[in-house]
């Protein structure tokens, strides 16, 4: 009898656990009406065979709500999908929506349209569309628990950020992941005013050539380095290819500095405090939106008296945390499945805010530390107690933590006709077949360092580990014989000269932080001004936040160059009012100098912590 009771209990337990493991979701598609009558195509996936109530997890996107291969009413197994699989197994109602004007949704789209309804009552924007969608879902979808969360990566990450402004009362948590933030100062289209040519051109075509889908620009060749070079002046994009038909390209041309358009567009202008819990997620090697999560975390943290603002940074490229195991990127290994670590954290986070599971104790900042390959948690970011050490450029290509006693400079000829490639050729279409765009930020920089127009300053081998945790800032003292110039600064971890265990990594030059600055904007991004020929000036470059251990035996290197092509358009090096309208004859060679020494000492600030 006892044995039967035991078996019966076991069977019940198994059935209970099985019931918790939801595999089948029913798909339905709805056109949800917004307050102005525009209807948005929405795909809703609800757990089948369950009578429990679940929260909504919403993703809004310009890239197609998807699930086109599943008929309405049919079921789909979500339990093994990367990123959402573990959440799906325990039950959520997943919602994917085309934003207005894209794919199957009605209305008009403008990339990154600002949030205006708070200042102009009666208008609509992505925040009001999120509100209207949640309101409709709560009222019309059975078996919901009255709560919703929103998350997304990149453009959908920005949509999660702005969906949480003036939120619907049922919206309880948001996770912006790799959101694009200020599109002139950083992220997709410009960095410090320098235009991201290949990305900006290909992306604007992709999204606006045909609003019902995504389009690839019809390049006639695979390696685009010389295609972009032959393109010549940026005027030719409209003259030869777009003919004024791509609104975002026209915006680039019409707004070559940080004017009212870009300022109004910037989330710095309209994102307030964390109105609901916000989990910012970013990658150190994000090739598209590295700045977004870091900037938005800091911006919102300044006003977070509620402790609702959280940060996760990991060793990922754009969206890397949502795919695969995340144990390596390119040739760099991270020693564990970092994506899976994050996905478990993401699940715990949403489970708490949307289902009340857990104790709600989350670390303020969770950052993977590269080099040592461990996860670290912090109760504030930036960490307290870091000491800023200056890494100085010096004579004979040396770098050192003590300032150089003598003045000097290294010079090179920067020639827009022979720009330094930003990654090894071939340079394929960004998202085209065989593209190596995704891991380019961890590429070995030896492919350029022997070029005469790339200069470098290197320390001796470290005698002990050096842990750098926080914001890296370069102070470059430089001059040009021209009247405008770009400056690219990289902080590089140089691996030891001989590594028996991994010979291919010997002397690898891993960029741990890098950025570009367009010289004309050194005094103001809104009012550019020409450089004075041959006058040394200071250029300050924010190289973003890192958490990296330079290991004993490694060296630190500062690399500087003036072209990064074709990710960055060529600076004519002769000041013109609008580079998008420069003539081919405006592009000139110039002599560039990088200074070191007590008078104009180039250095990089490193926040150093004791491990
Ligand atoms: N990084 C992409 C993007 C976002 C916003 C503007 C332009 C590009 C994206 O992956 O969505």
Boltz pocket constraint, residues with backbone or C-beta under 6 A from the ligand:
constraints:
  - pocket:
      binder: B
      contacts: [[A, 111], [A, 112], [A, 153], [A, 154], [A, 155], [A, 156], [A, 178], [A, 180], [A, 188], [A, 203], [A, 288], [A, 289]]
      max_distance: 6.0
